[in-house]
Amino acid sequence: MNKRRQTDMTDVSVRSVRTDEPREEWRHSKQPNLELRLTAKGAKTWRLHYTRADGRRKATRLGRYSSDGVFGLSLSQARKKAREVRVDVDHGRDPAGVRRALQEAPTFAEVAVEWLANRALDPNYNPRSLNDDRGMLKRHINPALGHLKIQDIRKADILRLNRLMRTKTHARRYKDDKPRTLSVRINRVYERTRAILRWALAEDIIAADP
């Protein structure tokens, strides 16, 4: 059974608190919707409790606790974030629903599979080009972007992929044994990445093309 307490949290009390219970929940007496969840293993996590527009009670994770606020949220940071999320709730937003949607959103690799399947249905698309697309995804694009949720991809991720491609060399070398750059391949990798993102935009999978 979970143990619940209500207390006036301070930096010192939050930093030093421990529990032997499997799980213990602290509520801030001055901000009762803010909760610090503790476990016997020493984990400390900030959560926010709120009521949705339809009257249902929900909770959402704000982040883990960190005394310095660098690798997590300090008490003051958690209180500030809780207030900000409450503003969203007051405007009808459901933070837990948004978080769940993000967790369930497809990765770039999953969308690329759909894009390839759609390409295969086009009678005017060359099968050799389709195989080339699969190869580029497998060797170059997915190792850099495939694990990312597609709506989380930003321009910086695309630029990082381009920089990575410039460090790669061609399998064939020049006659003097100097390595060949992948100048043409870099452009094609960029074009295929852009094509997948634009297709995802057209299919309403993402809201904007990075």
N, C-alpha and C positions, 0 to 999 in steps of 0.2 A: 504494500500500500504506500502511495506517495505521501511524503510529509510536507505540509505547507506551513509557511510562517510569514508574518508581516512585520516589517521592521523599518526603521529609519536608516537607510543605507548610507554608509560613508565610504570613502576610498579605503580606509584602514580595515573596516569590517568586511568589505567585499574581497579585498586582497587576502585576508587571513582566514576567511570562513572555510570550514571543511565539514564533511559529513560522513557518517558510517552507513547511512541509508543507501539503498540501491539508487534512489532518486529523491532529491529534496528540492522544493520550490520556495524561493523567497519572493515576496511582493513588496515593492517600495511603498511605505506608508504615505509618502507625499505624492506618489505617482503610481497608484495601485494597479494600473494596467501594465506596468513594467515588471517583468519577472526575471529573476536570475535562477536558472536551473542548475543544480549541482548533482554530481554522481560520486559514488564511493571511490571511483578511480581518479578523481580530481578534476574532471572536466567541468567547466563553467560556461554556460551559454545564456545569452540574453534573448528573451522572447517578449512579444507584445500581444496582449489579449485585447480583443475589440469585438464590437457587435456590428454585423453587416446590416445593410439597408433592409434586408428581409427579416431582421430580428435574430438571426442565428449567431451564436457565440463562436468565435474562431480565435486562433492564435497563429502567429507567424514568427519565424526565427529572424532575429536581427543580426546575429553574429556571435562569435565566441568572445569571452572576456579576455582582456589584456590590460594589465596594470598601467603600461606605458602608452597604450593606444596605438601601437605600431603594428602588431600582428593580430589585432582584434580591437574590441571596443572597450574603452575605459568606462567608468560609471558616468561621467559627464557626457561622453560621446553617445553612450546608450540612451541616456535621457533625451538628448537632442534628437537622435534618430527616431526615438519613440514619438516625440512630438511631431516630427515631420511626417511620419507614417500616419499618425492620427489625422493630420490635415487631409491626406489622401482619402482616408476612410470617410471623413466628413463630406467629401465630394463624391461619395458613392463608389470608390474604388475598393476592390477586395485584394489586399496584399497576398494572402495565402493562395488565392486563385491565380494571381499573376505568377507567383513563384512556382506553382504546380504546372502552369502552362509552359514556363521556361524549361522545367525539368523534362516535360514531355515533348518539347520541340525537337524536330529532326536535326541531325548533324549534317554538315556539308557532304560527307560521304554518302549518307542516306539519300539526300536530294540528288546527288550526282547519279545514283543508280536509277532514279526515276527519270532523270534527264536523258540518260543513255537509252532507256526503254522507249521513251518518246521519240528519240532520234531514230531508233530501229524501225519505227512504224512509218517513217518517211520514205516513200519509194524512190525519191530523188537523192537520198543520202548514200554515198558510196560505202559499201561494207568495209573496204580497206581503211577509210577515214574513221569509221566507227571503232575498228580495232586499234587504230592509232590513238583515238581518244581514250580508250580503256587503258592503253599503255601509259599515256601521260598521267592519267589519274593515279594509276597504281604506283608509278615510279617517282613522280614529282609532286603532284598536287595534293593527294590525300595524306601523304606523310606530313605535310605542313599544315593543311587545313581540315582534313577529314574528320578529326576528333572534335572540332569546334561546332557548337550550336550555330546553325547558319545565320540566325538573326543577330548573333553576337559578333560576327565577322566585321572588322573595320578596315578602313583604308590601310592602316598600319600593318595589318596582317598580309594584305596583298603586296605591299612594298617589301615586307620581310621575305615573302616567297620569291619575288623578283631578285632580291639580293642573293638569296640562297642559290637560285638558278645560275647567277653569274659566277659562282664559285665552282660550278660543275664543268667538267670537260667532256668532249666528245669521245666515244669509244674508239674511233679512228684517229690516228695521229698524222701530222704532216710528215713529208718524206725525210725531213731532218730530225724526226722523232719528237718534235715539239707538240705539246697538247693543243687540240683545237677547242675553241670556245663554243658554247651552245647558243650563238646569237640568234639563229632562226628559231630554235626550239624555245628560247625564252619568250619570243613574241607569240608563238603558238600556245604555250602554256598559259600566258596571260589572256589570250583571246578565248581559250576554252574556259578558263576560270570566270571571265566576264560573262560568257554565254550562259553558263550555269546560273550565275547570280541573277542575270536579267530574266532567265526563264523562271526562276523562283519568284521574282517580283511579279511577272505576268500571271503566275499561278496563285498569287496572293499568299505565298509561303513566307515572304519577308515584306516589310513595309517600305524599305528603301534599299537602293543599290549602293553599296559602299564604294 
